[in-house]
């Protein structure tokens, strides 16, 4: 290596690192948002797919792959004049739900990354009350996606979330058989904290888990029509992710069918998460343009 070649090589390495540091990433893990951001005027697309039929007991149906599915599509847009600001829109057929909002990255440190996220959701199906709660509702969600880098390859995330309205808002919550009946409606919104952990096994492969605790107001309540003494469940998702040039593929099992914040973290959407043994398959595909 000549003396002239060495400086050129060093500059190339530094430039490559700078480009990597400024690269765009769709701010979505499995169901929880991340504190990533789309840069410049870049556009990110997310395609989500959730199989409704559980894996358990459905081997003849290819473990649920022959069953009904919900597939959603969304776009995230970088806003170049304001560094770290993204706008996003997403639509899923679960009650024909549209979400629209903004996310601003407010901290991008070596070990901690944080963003502020606000969105409006609208279920555009006709409003009515079903055995599992109301449909045709609208409201807002406010989140603070926070990521802590335990090491460069192990990332712990917390997503404090407030949801203004859920499927059981302004209704009287059912209780398990034999419990004292509720006499006052469930008013107000729901606060919850989603938890996640990502571990990069290689540059391309990672293991990803998420946990969606049951909100405290549902700890002694039961989905309408439940007669087995059960209450609302905790939710989870766990699987693997593969990242290649401008694409990320995630395959996982989950006991929640929804994908939006109000569907995943409200605790009561569609009767709440299923029992942990009744998980089904889901996958995400993201693409950056």
Residue, then its C-alpha position, 0 to 999 in steps of 0.5 A: x500500500x502506497x502512502x497516497x493509497x492509505x489516506x484515500x482508503x481511510x477517507x472511504x472507510x470514514x465516508x462509508x461509516x457516515x453514510x451508514x450512520x445517516x441511513x434510513x430505517x422504517x421505524x417498525x419492529x414487529x408490532x411496536x414502533x422503534x426510535x429509528x427514522x427515515x432520512x431526507x425525503x426517503x420513503x419507507x413501505x411496510x407490508x404486514x400480514x397476520x394469519x388469524x387461525x392458530x397454529x395449535x390444532x390446525x396441522x391439516x390447514x398448514x398450521x393456519x396458513x390456509x385460514x383467513x388473514x389480515x394484510x396491511x400496508x403503510x408508508x413512512x416519509x422522511x421530512x428533510x427540513x426537520x431532521x428526525x421528523x417522519x410522517x406516516x399513514x397505514x391501513x389494515x382491514x381489521x375494521x378497515x382501520x386507517x392511522x395517520x400521524x407524525x414521529x419525531x426522533x428527539x434523542x440519538x445517542x450512543x446508547x439511548x435513542x428516543x422518539x415522540x409519536x402521535x397518531x389518529x386512528x379511524x375504524x371506518x366500518x359502521x359503528x355498532x356494539x359487538x359481543x367483543x366491544x364497539x367497532x367503528x371507533x376513532x381516537x388517538x395514541x401517543x407513544x414514546x419509543x425508547x431504545x437502550x443499547x445494552x451492547x451494540x447488538x442487544x437492544x432493549x426497548x420500552x414504548x410507553x403508550x396512551x390510547x384515548x379510546x378502546x373497544x370497551x370505553x363507555x361500556x360496562x366490563x364483564x367479569x368472570x363467573x362468580x365475581x362481583x359484577x361491574x356496575x359502572x362503565x369503563x371510562x377514559x383511555x388506557x395507558x400501557x408500556x410495550x416491551x421489546x428485545x432485539x439481539x443481532x446474531x449476524x449483520x443480517x439476522x436477528x432475534x426479536x421479541x415483544x411483550x404487551x402487558x395487560x392494562x391494570x383495568x382489565x386484570x379482573x375483567x373478562x371478554x364478553x361471553x367468556x364462561x371459563x373464568x378467564x380474564x383478558x390476556x397478556x400479549x406477545x410476539x417473537x421471531x426472527x428478522x432478516x435484513x438485506x439491501x433496503x429490505x427487512x423480512x420478519x417472521x414470528x408467532x404472536x397471540x395478537x391479531x392486530x398491528x396498530x397501537x390501539x389494536x396491540x396495546x389497548x388490551x381489549x381489542x377483539x376480546x384481547x390477546x388469545x391465550x399464549x398457546x393459541x398463537x398464530x403466524x405473522x410476518x412483516x416486509x419493509x422496503x426503503x425507496 
